[in-house]
Amino acid sequence: MTDLYRLPDHRARRRVVSFNRQELTRLLNLYSLRVASGEWRDYAIDFRPGMAIFSIFRHTAEQPLFAIAKVPGSGGNGGGYMVYNGPRKLAHGDSLEDVLSVFDRKLRLLLS
């Protein structure tokens, strides 16, 4: 027997997470300052199931230096933000400003 799915019901369950205009403005302001100083050169925005990710690259063909993720909270909760350097979580907080403060500490790429 075949199961029938109503498309409007399926779309309602799938929750798309994205950055709003203020968040994107804040991320791009930080990015432009670091581009001007020569530290960063490229970025990407990804939308995965349940999260939006702003990735920052030194070189386009490499892995991202940093990834800033937005994840929604459960039950209408505000959710949270995280900053990653590869697999390491550098910051976690309820607001974008909280997690972006990690970049105020003058994080630099160390080449070994």
KABELZI-V670306 format. One record per residue. N is the residue number from 1. RES is the residue in one small letter. NEAR is the number of other C-alpha atoms within 8 Angstrom. Layout:
BEGIN
n = [N/N]
res = [RES/RES]
near = [NEAR/NEAR]
END
This chain:
BEGIN
n = [1/2/3/4/5/6/7/8/9/10/11/12/13/14/15/16/17/18/19/20/21/22/23/24/25/26/27/28/29/30/31/32/33/34/35/36/37/38/39/40/41/42/43/44/45/46/47/48/49/50/51/52/53/54/55/56/57/58/59/60/61/62/63/64/65/66/67/68/69/70/71/72/73/74/75/76/77/78/79/80/81/82/83/84/85/86/87/88/89/90/91/92/93/94/95/96/97/98/99/100/101/102/103/104/105/106/107/108/109/110/111/112]
res = [m/t/d/l/y/r/l/p/d/h/r/a/r/r/r/v/v/s/f/n/r/q/e/l/t/r/l/l/n/l/y/s/l/r/v/a/s/g/e/w/r/d/y/a/i/d/f/r/p/g/m/a/i/f/s/i/f/r/h/t/a/e/q/p/l/f/a/i/a/k/v/p/g/s/g/g/n/g/g/g/y/m/v/y/n/g/p/r/k/l/a/h/g/d/s/l/e/d/v/l/s/v/f/d/r/k/l/r/l/l/l/s]
near = [2/3/4/4/6/6/6/6/8/9/8/7/6/6/8/8/12/8/8/6/6/6/9/9/8/8/8/8/8/8/10/8/8/10/10/7/7/7/8/12/11/9/8/8/8/8/10/7/7/9/13/14/13/11/13/14/14/11/8/8/4/7/7/11/11/11/13/11/11/14/11/11/9/6/4/5/7/7/10/13/14/13/14/12/11/10/5/6/10/9/9/11/10/9/8/10/6/10/13/9/8/10/7/7/6/5/7/4/5/4/3/2]
END
